[in-house]
Structure formats: C-alpha cells, structure tokens
Amino acid sequence: MEYTLKNSTTITLRDAVISDAKNLVAYMHKVNAESKNLMREPGEFTFTVEQEEKFLQTTIDSPNACFLIALDGDLIISTAGFHGNSLKRVNHRVSLGISVLEEYQNLGLGRIVMEDLIARALLLKKTKMDLEVRVDNLGAIHLYDTLGFEKEGTIRNGFFVDNKYIDLLVMGKLL
Ligand SMILES: CC(C)(COP(=O)(O)OP(=O)(O)OC[C@H]1O[C@@H](n2cnc3c(N)ncnc32)[C@H](O)[C@@H]1OP(=O)(O)O)[C@@H](O)C(=O)NCCC(=O)NCCS
C-alpha cells in the first residue's frame, strides 16, 4: 500500500519478503546506532544475511507473526512486527516492536505502520497486543496512547543504558 507522509513523501508499506534480507540487515545496523530506545546497542545486531533470510522465512510461515517494512523508493525507513505463541492459553496474544529512521520520524509514519500492524493482528484473529516502552520515550507513548494502548504496568530497571537503569512501561490493547 502507498501512503503520503506529512512532508508529502510517498512511501510504500508491505510485508517483508526474503529478498529484503540484505537491506534489512543494513537497516538494523543503522537504526540501532541511531536510537537508545531499542533493545540493542550499536553492533549488537549480528545476523548475517542468511540468518535474516531464515528469520523472515519463519515469520512468513508463522500464523502468529507479522513483519512489515516501509520504503521510500528502495530505502527501508521503518520496520514493525509482532510475534506470538502457538500455545492455546496465550495464542490470542502478540507482542510488537516498531522503529522508524530518525530522518522520517514525526511525519505520521509510525501511526500508519501501527494501524496496519493492528489490522494484521485482527486478521490473524489475535485479541490482545502488548509492548514495552521506555518511560521517557514520550513520542512513542503518545503514539500508543492515541491508538488505544493502555498502561498495564512497569518493568522497573527494565533497560540499562548510558550507565543507568530506566524503567519500561508495559502497554497493551484489547483488540
Ligand atoms: C516511536 C516511533 C516508532 C514513532 O514513529 P513516528 O513516525 O515518529 O510516529 P508519528 O509521527 O506517527 O507519531 C509521533 C507522535 O508523537 C508525538 N510526539 C513526538 N515527540 C513527542 C514528545 N516528546 N512528547 C509527546 N508527543 C510527542 C508527535 O507529535 C506525534 O503525535 P501526533 O500523531 O498526535 O501528531 C519512532 O519515533 C521511532 O522509531 N523511534 C526510535 C525507536 C523507538 O523508540 N521505537 C519504539 C520502541 S517502544
């Protein structure tokens, strides 16, 4: 699907496919170097292209997962996905993650991607989505809040970054 950002850039949002693996590895290196709101320190993403291909294949084959990419031309500018579990007692739930390259933040892209991710979860008959977010990641919290995610709890000292602990909020949405 094509969408227009607040700065009039037209972007494409679609499922990631195996041939995206090489560009995805490059994207992961870039986004992890840019953001301290994600799980990995720069250099901690160590997947090879082959490992990324396997990850994508597993995701594509799974009835409990989804992985989307947004592109400006050939450049990956955002990724988002969720994964769940096949065990019956938790099969209704998925956990999500999202990132947008710095240059493309605050242009409405995160909202476009999140809305699509929620629609995908519904298509897979999921009834609960959750996520973890740094308590000081106010832009992300605003985005999730306005999409109907509610604060469900706190993981105290959930992150250790720049030599200090930071709490994580658990946010969830009933679909
Ligand atoms: C969080 C993230 C995915 C949001 O994507 P995005 O494309 O910037 O999101 P959008 O532009 O659609 O929406 C951002 C919203 O936050 C608001 N916002 C930005 N900074 C804010 C702040 N400091 N306080 C409150 N709201 C803020 C924007 O005004 C916008 O709100 P609006 O839609 O009501 O106008 C993106 O910033 C990102 O990838 N950050 C780095 C990685 C990360 O934090 N991932 C999430 C980990 S849980």
The ligand as a MOL file (V3000), in Angstrom:
LIG
                    3D

  0  0  0     0  0            999 V3000
M  V30 BEGIN CTAB
M  V30 COUNTS 48 50 0 0 0
M  V30 BEGIN ATOM
M  V30 1 C 8.4760 5.7720 18.2550 0
M  V30 2 C 8.4340 5.8440 16.7540 0
M  V30 3 C 8.1930 4.4530 16.1630 0
M  V30 4 C 7.2940 6.7490 16.3190 0
M  V30 5 O 7.2880 6.8490 14.9150 0
M  V30 6 P 6.9780 8.2430 14.1950 0
M  V30 7 O 6.9430 8.0040 12.7440 0
M  V30 8 O 7.9010 9.2670 14.7010 0
M  V30 9 O 5.4870 8.4900 14.7540 0
M  V30 10 P 4.3710 9.5000 14.2600 0
M  V30 11 O 4.9960 10.6450 13.5320 0
M  V30 12 O 3.2920 8.7510 13.5550 0
M  V30 13 O 3.7490 9.9430 15.6470 0
M  V30 14 C 4.5260 10.5220 16.6520 0
M  V30 15 C 3.5900 11.2570 17.5820 0
M  V30 16 O 4.3140 11.5700 18.7820 0
M  V30 17 C 4.2450 12.9620 19.0050 0
M  V30 18 N 5.4440 13.3200 19.7320 0
M  V30 19 C 6.7110 13.3860 19.2840 0
M  V30 20 N 7.5400 13.7190 20.2970 0
M  V30 21 C 6.7680 13.8450 21.4020 0
M  V30 22 C 7.0310 14.1560 22.7530 0
M  V30 23 N 8.2760 14.4020 23.1870 0
M  V30 24 N 6.0010 14.1780 23.6300 0
M  V30 25 C 4.7320 13.9210 23.2160 0
M  V30 26 N 4.4160 13.6090 21.9310 0
M  V30 27 C 5.4260 13.5920 21.0360 0
M  V30 28 C 4.1100 13.5710 17.6100 0
M  V30 29 O 3.5780 14.8790 17.6880 0
M  V30 30 C 3.1220 12.5850 17.0010 0
M  V30 31 O 1.8260 12.8020 17.5270 0
M  V30 32 P 0.5440 13.1210 16.5870 0
M  V30 33 O 0.4060 11.9350 15.6630 0
M  V30 34 O -0.5720 13.2070 17.5770 0
M  V30 35 O 0.8700 14.3820 15.8650 0
M  V30 36 C 9.7560 6.4340 16.1910 0
M  V30 37 O 9.9670 7.7100 16.7520 0
M  V30 38 C 10.9860 5.5680 16.4520 0
M  V30 39 O 11.2140 4.6110 15.7540 0
M  V30 40 N 11.7920 5.9110 17.4460 0
M  V30 41 C 13.0330 5.1900 17.7200 0
M  V30 42 C 12.7690 3.7390 18.1190 0
M  V30 43 C 11.6570 3.6220 19.1200 0
M  V30 44 O 11.5250 4.4150 20.0360 0
M  V30 45 N 10.8260 2.5810 18.9310 0
M  V30 46 C 9.7440 2.2890 19.8370 0
M  V30 47 C 10.2430 1.4800 20.9680 0
M  V30 48 S 8.9080 1.0150 22.0610 0
M  V30 END ATOM
M  V30 BEGIN BOND
M  V30 1 1 1 2
M  V30 2 1 2 3
M  V30 3 1 2 4
M  V30 4 1 2 36
M  V30 5 1 4 5
M  V30 6 1 5 6
M  V30 7 2 6 7
M  V30 8 1 6 8
M  V30 9 1 6 9
M  V30 10 1 9 10
M  V30 11 2 10 11
M  V30 12 1 10 12
M  V30 13 1 10 13
M  V30 14 1 13 14
M  V30 15 1 14 15
M  V30 16 1 15 16
M  V30 17 1 15 30
M  V30 18 1 16 17
M  V30 19 1 17 18
M  V30 20 1 17 28
M  V30 21 1 18 19
M  V30 22 1 18 27
M  V30 23 2 19 20
M  V30 24 1 20 21
M  V30 25 1 21 22
M  V30 26 2 21 27
M  V30 27 1 22 23
M  V30 28 2 22 24
M  V30 29 1 24 25
M  V30 30 2 25 26
M  V30 31 1 26 27
M  V30 32 1 28 29
M  V30 33 1 28 30
M  V30 34 1 30 31
M  V30 35 1 31 32
M  V30 36 2 32 33
M  V30 37 1 32 34
M  V30 38 1 32 35
M  V30 39 1 36 37
M  V30 40 1 36 38
M  V30 41 2 38 39
M  V30 42 1 38 40
M  V30 43 1 40 41
M  V30 44 1 41 42
M  V30 45 1 42 43
M  V30 46 2 43 44
M  V30 47 1 43 45
M  V30 48 1 45 46
M  V30 49 1 46 47
M  V30 50 1 47 48
M  V30 END BOND
M  V30 END CTAB
M  END
